Amino acid sequence: MQRFADDRREIYVHPNATVDDLPLTGEFDVPPVADTEPFVPDNMKDPKIYPGDVIAGVVGGEVAFVELIVDKDDDIVIVTPLNKGIPTYIRDNIFSARIFRADRVHIFEAVGETIAEPDVEFDITKLQTPEEERPR
């Protein structure tokens, strides 16, 4: 386990994590994640967070959030809260602020699998337009 700590935060990185290592009870399906580059949250210099990592925040001795990192875009992080299962968009600054507000953050590495790229092409011939009728 790797530890990152300073006067504002304490982060533990758990390598080779599985679903059984997460602070959860019950069953859920781990959704696929994007195959994108890692990122470092705003106003931080480490650690890098990858799509597929699960981040758990502890505030006041209680688990405040457990989320799967699904993707990172320009100014947002896409996460799936594991207690809801619905993807959520969080602005970069809010994502980082939550890390700084938590007493402890645990990052469980590579719990989610990257999604395979779809093997599809667009076919204009399958789009039909209705015939012109009298104007109304």
PLY file of the C-alpha trace (Angstrom):
ply
format ascii 1.0
element vertex 136
property float x
property float y
property float z
element edge 135
property int vertex1
property int vertex2
end_header
0.00 0.00 0.00
1.24 3.44 -0.89
0.54 6.47 1.30
0.40 10.14 0.29
0.02 12.60 3.16
0.48 16.26 3.91
-1.19 18.74 6.25
-4.38 18.80 4.13
-4.97 15.20 3.10
-4.21 11.55 3.67
-4.51 9.17 0.71
-3.91 5.42 0.65
-3.49 3.58 -2.65
-4.38 -0.11 -2.62
-2.72 -1.96 -5.56
-4.13 -5.13 -7.12
-7.56 -4.46 -5.64
-10.67 -6.50 -6.31
-14.35 -5.88 -5.65
-13.99 -7.84 -2.39
-11.51 -5.22 -1.09
-14.01 -2.36 -1.40
-15.80 -1.00 1.71
-19.18 -2.30 0.51
-21.73 -4.90 1.39
-24.18 -6.28 -1.12
-23.75 -7.05 -4.79
-23.36 -4.81 -7.79
-22.09 -4.94 -11.34
-18.93 -2.98 -12.06
-19.64 -0.97 -15.22
-16.96 -0.69 -17.93
-14.69 2.35 -17.98
-13.01 4.43 -20.67
-9.54 3.68 -21.95
-8.15 7.18 -21.32
-5.05 8.66 -19.74
-4.66 9.03 -15.97
-5.11 12.43 -14.36
-4.11 14.26 -11.21
-6.93 16.13 -9.44
-6.84 19.95 -9.42
-4.39 21.55 -6.95
-2.64 18.24 -6.34
0.63 16.84 -7.62
-0.04 13.21 -6.83
-1.37 10.53 -6.98
-2.47 9.84 -10.55
-5.99 8.50 -10.81
-6.92 6.12 -13.61
-10.29 5.18 -15.09
-11.14 1.91 -13.38
-9.92 3.04 -9.95
-12.42 3.18 -7.11
-12.08 6.12 -4.73
-13.54 5.99 -1.22
-13.73 9.04 1.04
-13.99 8.90 4.83
-15.38 11.91 6.70
-15.86 11.92 10.48
-15.30 8.18 10.75
-18.02 7.38 8.17
-17.70 6.43 4.51
-18.93 9.50 2.63
-18.58 8.19 -0.94
-17.35 5.21 -2.92
-17.11 5.89 -6.65
-15.72 4.19 -9.71
-13.74 6.55 -11.93
-15.28 6.03 -15.38
-13.64 8.74 -17.51
-11.97 12.13 -17.46
-12.88 14.89 -19.88
-11.80 18.53 -20.19
-13.26 20.00 -17.00
-15.12 17.03 -15.55
-14.61 13.64 -14.00
-17.21 11.00 -14.77
-17.80 8.68 -11.82
-20.30 6.00 -10.94
-21.27 6.10 -7.25
-21.37 2.42 -6.30
-24.42 2.90 -4.08
-26.43 4.26 -7.04
-24.92 2.77 -10.19
-25.73 5.83 -12.32
-22.85 7.77 -13.92
-22.41 11.29 -12.57
-20.47 14.25 -13.94
-18.42 16.12 -11.35
-16.54 19.33 -12.17
-12.77 19.07 -11.61
-12.72 21.62 -8.79
-15.56 19.88 -6.92
-13.89 16.48 -7.35
-10.64 17.83 -5.85
-12.43 19.72 -3.07
-14.08 16.50 -1.92
-10.66 14.86 -1.63
-9.34 17.77 0.45
-12.43 17.75 2.71
-12.20 14.02 3.42
-10.25 12.87 6.48
-8.92 9.94 4.49
-9.20 8.81 0.89
-8.59 5.27 -0.28
-7.89 4.53 -3.94
-8.43 0.93 -5.02
-6.50 0.41 -8.24
-7.91 -1.07 -11.43
-11.18 -2.49 -10.13
-13.05 -1.59 -13.35
-12.29 -3.08 -16.77
-11.90 -0.88 -19.83
-14.64 -1.11 -22.40
-13.87 -2.64 -25.77
-14.20 -0.24 -28.67
-17.45 -0.91 -30.57
-17.09 -2.42 -34.01
-19.76 -0.36 -35.76
-20.02 1.91 -38.76
-22.72 4.41 -39.61
-25.05 3.46 -42.48
-27.00 6.32 -44.05
-29.12 3.91 -46.09
-30.92 2.80 -42.92
-32.25 6.30 -42.26
-35.47 6.84 -44.15
-37.20 10.13 -44.60
-40.95 10.35 -45.08
-42.29 11.35 -48.46
-43.32 14.96 -48.86
-46.99 15.56 -48.22
-49.09 18.64 -48.61
-47.76 21.51 -46.51
-49.89 22.34 -43.51
0 1
1 2
2 3
3 4
4 5
5 6
6 7
7 8
8 9
9 10
10 11
11 12
12 13
13 14
14 15
15 16
16 17
17 18
18 19
19 20
20 21
21 22
22 23
23 24
24 25
25 26
26 27
27 28
28 29
29 30
30 31
31 32
32 33
33 34
34 35
35 36
36 37
37 38
38 39
39 40
40 41
41 42
42 43
43 44
44 45
45 46
46 47
47 48
48 49
49 50
50 51
51 52
52 53
53 54
54 55
55 56
56 57
57 58
58 59
59 60
60 61
61 62
62 63
63 64
64 65
65 66
66 67
67 68
68 69
69 70
70 71
71 72
72 73
73 74
74 75
75 76
76 77
77 78
78 79
79 80
80 81
81 82
82 83
83 84
84 85
85 86
86 87
87 88
88 89
89 90
90 91
91 92
92 93
93 94
94 95
95 96
96 97
97 98
98 99
99 100
100 101
101 102
102 103
103 104
104 105
105 106
106 107
107 108
108 109
109 110
110 111
111 112
112 113
113 114
114 115
115 116
116 117
117 118
118 119
119 120
120 121
121 122
122 123
123 124
124 125
125 126
126 127
127 128
128 129
129 130
130 131
131 132
132 133
133 134
134 135
